[in-house]
Amino acid sequence: MREDYEADLVANNIKSFYKKYKLYLYIGLFGFIVAFIGVYYWDKYQQKENLIGSKLYWEILEESNSHNQIQLAELFIKQRPNDPYAGWVSLILMNHSLQKGNWQGVDQYGQFILRSNQPSTLYDAAHLLNARKAFIQKNGKAMLLSLNKVKQENNPMRLFLLGNAYQLLNEGHKAREYFNRSADIISTDPYSEPVMKMIWYNQSKIKN
């Protein structure tokens, strides 16, 4: 009897709680359903947008006409600055700016990459392009600032540029060290002869 009484008491308490708070329970349940549906459709939207961004990015890469490629890339950044592929498209524009001697463009697209959430590989590529810009400007100290930010320390391009940086700074011993380290890695590539000739030429110019 005591157990039946306690069971009835619990049941009555539950009924009383439900009657008192059922409106809040309905609101909470409704809010959960709305949130769940919202997350579901947001994920679907994001997947669709990522697919569109991927398709547009590959169209840019496959464009054989340089002028058209740059126009497509600039349009991509203008219309889709938050796209996951925007950083990679910016790298195309950064490299193009470097080739044209457009230092403002190099800085603009480099900052866009480094300010956004990107893979470290992309950050490294931006730092290497900044170092190349500094090399063209004969600024060894600026080269070191960029190259010391590259996470992949044994990247052969980083090592090669470090050799050039120290050569500009008249530190021949360090320049030779980094040229040798880059040559050790690059020489394993069967197509490395043109790059190796460049390294040998630079080494021949070291005075101390």
C-alpha positions in Angstrom: 0.0 0.0 0.0 2.8 2.4 0.9 4.5 1.7 -2.4 1.2 2.4 -4.3 0.7 5.6 -2.4 4.3 6.8 -3.3 3.8 5.8 -6.9 0.5 7.8 -7.1 2.2 10.8 -5.4 5.0 10.8 -8.0 2.5 10.5 -10.8 0.4 13.4 -9.4 3.6 15.5 -9.0 4.5 14.8 -12.6 1.0 15.7 -13.8 1.0 18.9 -11.7 4.4 19.9 -13.1 3.3 19.2 -16.6 0.1 21.3 -16.2 2.1 24.1 -14.7 4.9 24.2 -17.2 3.5 22.6 -20.3 3.6 25.9 -22.2 7.3 26.3 -21.5 7.9 22.6 -22.5 6.1 23.2 -25.8 8.2 26.4 -26.4 11.4 24.6 -25.6 10.5 21.6 -27.8 9.5 24.0 -30.6 12.8 25.9 -30.2 14.8 22.7 -30.4 13.0 21.6 -33.6 13.5 25.0 -35.2 17.2 25.0 -34.2 17.6 21.4 -35.6 16.0 22.3 -38.9 18.0 25.5 -39.1 21.3 23.6 -38.6 20.3 21.0 -41.1 19.5 23.4 -43.8 22.5 25.6 -43.0 24.8 22.6 -43.4 23.1 21.8 -46.8 23.5 25.4 -47.8 27.2 25.4 -46.8 27.8 22.1 -48.8 26.2 23.6 -51.8 28.2 26.8 -51.5 31.4 24.9 -51.1 30.6 22.9 -54.2 30.0 26.1 -56.2 33.3 27.6 -54.8 35.2 24.5 -55.7 33.8 24.4 -59.3 34.6 28.1 -59.8 38.2 27.7 -58.4 38.9 24.9 -60.8 37.5 26.9 -63.7 40.0 29.7 -62.8 42.9 27.2 -62.7 42.0 25.7 -66.0 41.6 29.0 -67.8 44.5 29.2 -70.3 44.2 32.9 -71.1 46.1 34.8 -68.4 44.0 38.0 -68.7 40.8 36.0 -68.4 42.1 34.0 -65.5 42.9 37.1 -63.5 39.5 38.7 -64.3 37.8 35.5 -63.0 39.9 35.5 -59.9 39.2 39.1 -59.1 35.5 38.5 -59.6 35.6 35.5 -57.3 37.2 37.5 -54.5 34.7 40.3 -55.0 31.7 38.1 -54.9 32.8 35.3 -52.5 35.4 36.8 -50.0 34.4 34.3 -47.3 34.5 31.2 -49.6 36.9 28.4 -48.4 38.6 28.8 -51.8 39.1 32.5 -51.5 42.5 32.2 -50.0 43.7 30.0 -52.9 42.3 32.4 -55.4 44.1 35.2 -53.6 47.3 33.3 -54.0 46.9 33.3 -57.8 46.3 37.1 -57.6 49.3 37.6 -55.3 51.6 35.7 -57.6 50.3 37.6 -60.6 50.9 40.9 -58.8 54.5 39.8 -58.0 55.2 39.0 -61.6 53.9 42.4 -62.7 55.8 44.3 -60.0 52.6 45.4 -58.4 53.8 45.6 -54.8 50.5 47.0 -53.5 48.7 44.0 -55.0 51.2 41.6 -53.4 50.6 43.2 -50.0 46.8 43.4 -50.5 46.3 39.7 -51.4 49.0 38.5 -49.0 47.3 40.3 -46.1 43.9 38.8 -47.2 45.4 35.3 -46.9 47.2 35.8 -43.6 44.2 37.5 -41.9 41.9 34.6 -42.8 41.6 31.1 -41.5 43.6 29.1 -44.0 45.8 25.9 -44.0 49.4 26.4 -43.0 50.4 25.4 -46.5 48.7 28.5 -47.9 50.2 30.7 -45.2 53.7 29.3 -46.2 53.1 30.1 -49.8 52.1 33.7 -49.0 55.2 34.2 -46.8 57.4 32.8 -49.7 55.9 35.2 -52.2 56.5 38.1 -49.7 60.1 36.9 -49.4 60.5 36.9 -53.2 59.1 40.5 -53.3 61.7 41.5 -50.7 64.4 39.8 -52.8 63.5 41.8 -55.9 63.7 44.9 -53.7 67.1 43.8 -52.5 65.9 43.8 -48.9 67.6 40.9 -47.1 66.2 41.7 -43.6 62.6 41.7 -44.9 63.2 38.4 -46.6 64.3 36.9 -43.3 61.2 38.2 -41.5 59.0 36.5 -44.0 61.0 33.2 -44.3 61.2 32.8 -40.5 57.4 32.6 -40.5 57.3 29.6 -42.9 56.3 26.6 -40.8 57.8 24.0 -43.2 61.4 24.7 -42.3 62.9 22.3 -44.9 60.9 23.7 -47.8 63.6 23.9 -50.6 62.3 27.2 -51.8 62.6 28.6 -48.3 66.1 27.3 -48.0 67.1 28.7 -51.4 65.6 32.1 -50.5 67.4 32.1 -47.2 70.6 31.6 -49.1 69.8 34.7 -51.2 68.8 36.7 -48.1 72.1 36.0 -46.4 74.0 36.7 -49.7 72.3 40.2 -49.8 73.4 40.7 -46.2 77.0 39.7 -47.0 76.9 36.7 -44.7 78.6 34.3 -47.1 79.0 31.4 -44.7 75.2 31.2 -44.0 74.4 31.8 -47.6 76.5 28.8 -48.7 75.0 26.7 -45.9 71.4 27.3 -47.1 72.2 27.0 -50.8 73.8 23.5 -50.0 70.8 22.5 -48.0 68.3 23.5 -50.8 70.5 21.7 -53.4 70.5 18.5 -51.3 66.7 18.4 -51.5 66.2 19.8 -55.0 68.8 17.5 -56.6 66.6 14.4 -55.9 64.1 15.7 -58.5 64.9 14.4 -62.0 63.8 17.7 -63.5 65.9 19.9 -61.1 68.8 20.8 -63.5 67.6 24.4 -64.2 67.2 25.1 -60.5 70.5 23.5 -59.7 72.3 25.7 -62.2 70.8 28.7 -60.5 72.0 27.5 -57.1 75.5 26.8 -58.5 75.6 30.3 -60.1 74.5 32.0 -56.8 77.1 30.0 -54.9 79.8 31.1 -57.3 79.0 34.7 -56.5 79.6 34.3 -52.7 82.7 36.3 -51.8 83.3 35.2 -48.2 
